[in-house]
Amino acid sequence: MKILYKYILAFIVVIFSATSCVEEQDFDQYDEISVTPTYEASMLYVEAPEEMVNQAPSNQVFVQNFNFDAFSYKTFAERVLDGSITYIIENTTSKPLEIIVEFLDDQGNVLGPLERFDVDPAPTAVLQREVAYGDAGRPIDIITNTSSIRVSTTNLGDTTSVSNEDDPKIIVKSSAKFRVRLK
């Protein structure tokens, strides 16, 4: 009988220990998880030497559309929360320039306001501008509907002067940083 008592007591202790240390699992926590990484990438890089600026007909240095479907991918477009685009413009030419950046939809319609940069001739500081999209800036729909980006540059100066800088040129570049909800 003593042996039976020991086994029953041991069995009760094991069962009691196993059930007293276990909490009920809440698998609904997955629904409460919010993952929002920030993605950053280069968007645009355009370079034109001063010789090209001097030879431009009617002072229109270039107008170029760049296909940019990265924003229109369904997984990005449906989940992007907010972000910004940073433009960096360097001018080592002897010309004042006007640079315009436009976002276009797949039919070629301009989305939202354009970005206009009036750039002084060299020597000049690098021009940098950050434009916010989402709750703190312009409508995020501009970004999610962009299919291409048009960049145009106009020479506001003469067509004969030459900069004293080594390898004078205009450089337009941009990068984007956006927060995307993964779930």
C-alpha positions as CSV (number, residue, x, y, z in Angstrom):
1,M,0.0,0.0,0.0
2,K,2.9,2.4,0.8
3,I,4.3,1.9,-2.7
4,L,0.9,2.6,-4.2
5,Y,0.7,5.8,-2.2
6,K,4.1,6.9,-3.4
7,Y,3.2,6.3,-7.1
8,I,-0.1,8.1,-6.7
9,L,1.5,11.0,-4.9
10,A,4.3,11.2,-7.5
11,F,1.7,11.1,-10.3
12,I,-0.3,13.9,-8.7
13,V,2.8,16.1,-8.1
14,V,3.9,15.6,-11.8
15,I,0.5,16.5,-13.1
16,F,0.1,19.5,-10.8
17,S,3.6,20.8,-11.7
18,A,3.0,20.4,-15.4
19,T,-0.3,22.3,-15.4
20,S,0.6,25.0,-12.9
21,C,3.6,26.3,-15.0
22,V,1.8,26.5,-18.3
23,E,0.0,29.6,-19.5
24,E,-2.6,29.4,-22.2
25,Q,-0.9,30.4,-25.5
26,D,-2.3,33.5,-27.3
27,F,-1.7,33.1,-31.0
28,D,-3.7,36.2,-31.8
29,Q,-0.6,38.3,-31.0
30,Y,0.4,37.9,-34.7
31,D,-2.5,40.1,-35.6
32,E,-1.1,42.9,-33.4
33,I,2.4,42.9,-34.9
34,S,3.3,45.9,-37.0
35,V,6.4,45.7,-39.1
36,T,7.4,48.9,-40.9
37,P,10.9,48.9,-42.3
38,T,12.4,51.9,-44.1
39,Y,13.6,51.3,-47.6
40,E,16.2,53.6,-49.2
41,A,17.4,53.6,-52.8
42,S,18.9,55.7,-55.4
43,M,16.3,57.0,-57.9
44,L,17.9,59.2,-60.5
45,Y,21.3,60.3,-61.8
46,V,21.7,62.7,-64.7
47,E,24.9,64.3,-65.8
48,A,25.6,66.8,-68.6
49,P,29.0,68.4,-69.5
50,E,29.2,72.2,-70.0
51,E,29.9,71.5,-73.7
52,M,26.5,70.0,-74.0
53,V,25.0,73.0,-72.2
54,N,26.6,75.4,-74.6
55,Q,25.5,73.4,-77.7
56,A,21.9,73.1,-76.6
57,P,19.4,74.4,-79.1
58,S,17.1,77.2,-77.8
59,N,18.9,76.8,-74.4
60,Q,16.9,73.6,-73.6
61,V,19.8,71.4,-72.5
62,F,17.7,68.2,-72.2
63,V,14.3,66.9,-71.5
64,Q,14.3,63.2,-70.6
65,N,11.7,60.8,-69.3
66,F,13.0,58.0,-67.1
67,N,10.9,54.9,-66.7
68,F,10.4,54.4,-63.0
69,D,7.9,51.7,-62.1
70,A,9.4,50.9,-58.7
71,F,6.7,52.9,-56.9
72,S,3.8,51.3,-58.8
73,Y,4.4,47.7,-57.8
74,K,1.3,46.6,-56.0
75,T,3.1,45.4,-52.8
76,F,4.7,48.8,-52.5
77,A,1.8,51.0,-53.6
78,E,-0.7,49.4,-51.2
79,R,1.6,49.4,-48.2
80,V,3.7,52.6,-48.4
81,L,3.0,54.8,-45.4
82,D,5.3,57.9,-45.9
83,G,8.7,58.9,-46.9
84,S,10.8,61.5,-48.6
85,I,12.8,62.1,-51.8
86,T,16.2,63.9,-51.5
87,Y,17.5,65.9,-54.5
88,I,21.1,66.8,-54.8
89,I,22.3,69.2,-57.6
90,E,25.8,70.2,-58.4
91,N,26.7,72.8,-61.0
92,T,30.3,73.4,-61.9
93,T,29.4,75.1,-65.2
94,S,29.5,78.9,-65.8
95,K,25.8,78.9,-66.5
96,P,22.7,79.6,-64.3
97,L,20.3,76.7,-64.9
98,E,16.7,75.9,-64.3
99,I,16.0,72.2,-63.5
100,I,12.5,70.8,-63.3
101,V,11.6,67.3,-62.1
102,E,8.1,66.0,-62.7
103,F,6.4,62.7,-61.7
104,L,4.2,61.2,-64.4
105,D,1.6,58.5,-64.4
106,D,1.4,55.7,-67.0
107,Q,-0.5,58.0,-69.4
108,G,2.1,60.8,-69.1
109,N,0.0,63.1,-66.9
110,V,1.9,65.2,-64.4
111,L,1.2,64.1,-60.8
112,G,1.2,66.8,-58.2
113,P,3.4,69.9,-58.1
114,L,6.7,69.8,-60.0
115,E,10.1,70.4,-58.3
116,R,11.9,73.4,-59.7
117,F,15.5,74.3,-58.9
118,D,17.1,77.6,-59.9
119,V,20.8,76.8,-59.8
120,D,23.5,79.5,-59.8
121,P,26.7,79.2,-61.9
122,A,29.9,77.9,-60.4
123,P,31.4,78.5,-57.9
124,T,28.3,77.4,-56.0
125,A,27.4,75.2,-53.1
126,V,25.7,71.9,-53.7
127,L,22.0,72.3,-53.6
128,Q,20.1,69.8,-51.6
129,R,16.3,69.6,-51.0
130,E,14.2,67.0,-49.2
131,V,10.5,66.6,-50.1
132,A,8.2,64.7,-47.7
133,Y,5.3,62.5,-48.9
134,G,2.5,61.1,-46.7
135,D,0.9,62.7,-43.6
136,A,3.7,65.2,-43.1
137,G,4.0,66.3,-46.8
138,R,2.6,65.9,-50.2
139,P,0.0,63.2,-51.0
140,I,1.4,59.7,-51.0
141,D,-0.8,59.1,-54.2
142,I,1.8,61.0,-56.2
143,I,4.4,58.4,-55.4
144,T,2.1,55.3,-55.7
145,N,0.9,56.4,-59.2
146,T,4.3,57.4,-60.6
147,S,5.3,55.5,-63.7
148,S,8.1,57.8,-65.0
149,I,10.1,60.8,-64.0
150,R,10.7,63.7,-66.4
151,V,13.8,65.9,-65.9
152,S,14.3,69.0,-67.9
153,T,17.2,71.5,-67.8
154,T,17.3,74.9,-69.3
155,N,20.4,77.1,-69.7
156,L,19.5,80.6,-68.4
157,G,22.8,82.1,-69.4
158,D,24.9,82.4,-72.5
159,T,26.2,79.7,-74.8
160,T,29.8,80.8,-75.1
161,S,31.3,81.1,-71.6
162,V,33.3,78.2,-70.1
163,S,33.9,77.5,-66.5
164,N,37.4,77.5,-64.9
165,E,36.5,74.3,-63.1
166,D,38.1,71.0,-64.1
167,D,35.5,69.0,-66.0
168,P,32.6,71.4,-65.6
169,K,29.1,69.8,-65.6
170,I,25.7,69.7,-64.1
171,I,24.8,66.7,-62.0
172,V,21.2,65.9,-60.8
173,K,20.7,63.0,-58.5
174,S,18.1,61.8,-56.1
175,S,17.3,59.1,-53.6
176,A,14.1,58.0,-51.9
177,K,13.4,56.7,-48.4
178,F,10.0,55.3,-47.6
179,R,8.4,53.4,-44.7
180,V,6.4,50.4,-45.8
181,R,4.0,48.4,-43.7
182,L,4.9,44.7,-44.3
183,K,1.8,43.3,-42.6
